[in-house]
Amino acid sequence: MNGSNPDSADSADSADGRRPTSSPAAPARGRAGRVRMTGKQRREQLLEIGRTVFAERGYDGTSVEEIAERAGVSKPVVYEHFGGKEGLYAVVVDREMQLLLDMVTGALTGGHSRELLEQAAFALMDYIDTSTDGFKILVRDSPVAQSTGTFASLISDIATQVEDILGLEFKARGFDARLAPMYSQMLVGMVALTGQWWLEVRKPQKAEVAAHLVNLAWHGLEGMERHPKLVGERQN
């Protein structure tokens, strides 16, 4: 993929990405009134359109033809920028994964463990609220490989951030800190699945959902046994 190449409809752009015109006004238009864009502008347009269509129809239901039609370009333009549907999808997913990871890690600023749990829960809920299309794409099974992996691997990355918080909490309470990675996966997975459910129902309000998530997680930790035992017939 070569994102710096302009598409065929935008070949009038100069090599440095600036239009060869003295006017800084609206982009130039071709014979049919189509807007001319730099290669970078066209790439961003295709990414935004692709993101919308993938969220609406899923990967299998999306076609290069529809993306090109919505962008007002020919199919070869999409192939020129991304090599096809898989390449476009991979970039869209990578961007969404990085955005979610940045939002969660950037939110962890509180000093108290419970406050940090609240911030992590809010960060995921905020992402779902403000980037609904992106979340819909992420929670679907991906048919292609991305540089950042799958949604499961992203959840694992976020859990790693929470792991340090739990490790300190475990030490303070006399628990085995080596179990913190496993518990962090449990906590983050709980929040992620709740987020998927909330995406569809949107009730109760976001703050209330976050409060209940932290209520379960925090009071579960509060009353946690140091050496939990199974009580049913199955012991192994």
N, C-alpha and C positions, 0 to 999 in steps of 0.2 A: 504494500500500500504506500502511496506517496501522497500525503495530504497537502503538499505544497504545490502540486500541479493544478493549474486552473482548468476548468472543464471547457469543452469545446464551445459552449455558448458564451464563455467569458474570456476568450482568447485575446481580446483587445487589451487586457490588463498588462501592465508593465511587469518586468521581472521582480521588482522590489515590492509588488503587491499594491502599488498605487495606480489609480486610473490615469491615463494620459490625457487629462483635461484640466483646464485652468479653473473650472468651477467646482467648489466644494459642496455643491448642492446634491440633490438626489442622484443615485447611481444612473449612469447612462442607460438608454434603452435601445434595443436592436430594432430591426425592420418591423417586426411583429409587435413591438411594444414591450418585449420581454426585458426585464431588468438585468443588466450586466453586473456581475459580481466578481470580486477577486476570488482566487481559488480558496482562500481561507474563509471568506464569507459564504461561498457556496457549500463548503464542507460543513460549516456550522449550521446552515439551513437544513442540509440533508440529515444531520444528526438530530436536530429538533423534530423534524417531520418523522424520521424513523422511530424516535422515542415514542411519539404519540401513537403511531400505527402499531408498533409492537405491543404497547399497553392495551390498545383496543382489541387487537386480533390475535395476539400471541405470535410466536415465531413462525409456526407452521402456516398460520393464516395470513401472514404478511408476504407481499410480493414486491419485487423490485419495480414492477410496472406501476403499482399504486404509489410507491414512494416517489418515483420519477414524475408521475402525473401531478401529484400534489405540489411538487417543487417547481413544476412548469419546465422540466428539462426532459431530455431523452434518456433512455435506459443506459446507454454507454457512459453517460456522465456519472451515474452512481458507481458503475464498475471502475471508472477511471479513478475515483477518489477512494473507494473502499475494497475494490476487488470483488464485490458482490454483496449479497444479503448477510452472509456470515460475518464478513469483515465489519460491516456497519453495526451489526448487532453486538459484536464483541466490544467495540469502542463505546457504545451506549451503556453496556453493562459495566464495563470498567469504570466509567465516569460515575455511575450511580453508586457503585460499591465504595469508591474513594470518598464521595460526598458523605455517605452514611457513616463511614469510619471516622472521617474528620469531625463530623457533628458530635459523635459520641465521645471521642477522645478529647475534643475541645471543651466539652461540657463538664468534664470531671475536674472541677476547681474547688469544691468544698473540702473542709477539713474533717468533718465528722463522717463516720462511715455511713450512717443512715442518710445524710444529706447527699453523699456521693451516689448512693443507690437511687435516690429520687432524681438526681441529675441525669443518670444513665437512662432511667425509664423515660423521663421527659424528652431526652435527645432522640430516642427512637420514635416516640409518639410524634414529636415535632417533624421528623423526617417524613413519616407517613402522611402527616397533615399537609405539608408543604410540597412534597414530591410524590404525590399519589401514583402518578404514572410510573415513576421510577421504581417504587416499591412493588407495584404489580408485576413489573418485568423481573425484578430480582427474585421474587418468591416462586416464580415458575421454574421448572426444571430447564436448565440451559442445554441446548443441543450442540453447542460449540464450546471450545476451550477459551477461557479468558486469562489474561496475565495475572489477575487477582483471584482466579479460581471460581468457586461456586458460592452461592448464598451461604451454604453450610460452612465453608471456609472463612467467609467474612464474619459470620457469627463467632467462629473460633477466634478470629483476630480481636474482636471486641471483648470476648471473654478473657483474653490475655490481659487486657487493660484492667478488668475487674479483679483478676487473679491477685494482683498486688494488694488491693484493698482487703480482700478476704484473708489473705495471708497474715496481714497485720492483726485483723480481728481475731483470727484463730489463735494466734500466739497470745494475745491479750486474755483470751478466755481459757487457755490451757488445752486447746485442741491441737491435733496434728496438722501443722501447716502444710505438710506434703499433700494433703487432701484438697487444698484450696483450688488447684486447677480443675478438679472434677466438679466442685461446687460452683465454680464460676461458670462452667458450661451449663449447669442446671439452671442457674439464675438467668443468664442471658437467653437461653432457649425458652424459658418461661415467658420472658418479656417479648421475644420475637413472635412466638405463637399467639400471644394475646394481641399483639399488634396486627397480625393477619386477621384475626376475628374482628377487631375494632374497625379495620378498614372497610368492612362490609356493613356493619350495623351503626357505627358512629354514635353509639350511646353506651354508657353515659358520657359526659363531657371528658375531654382529655385529662384534665387535672384530677378528676375523680378516679379515672382508670389508673393513673399513675399512683395515686394514694393507695388504692387497693392492692396494686402490685407490690408496692413497698411494704404494705401491711403484712402480706403473706410472707414475703421474703424476710423481713426484719424480725417478726415475731416467731417465724420458723427458726431463725438463727438463735433468738433469745432463749427458746426452750429446747434447743438441740441437745441430744445426748452425746457424750464424748465417744462412747462405744455403742452405737445402735445395734440392736438385736432384732431379728425377725421373730414374729409371734405366731405365724402360721405353720402349717405342717411342713411346707418346703423350707428347708434350712440351707440348702446348697444350690 
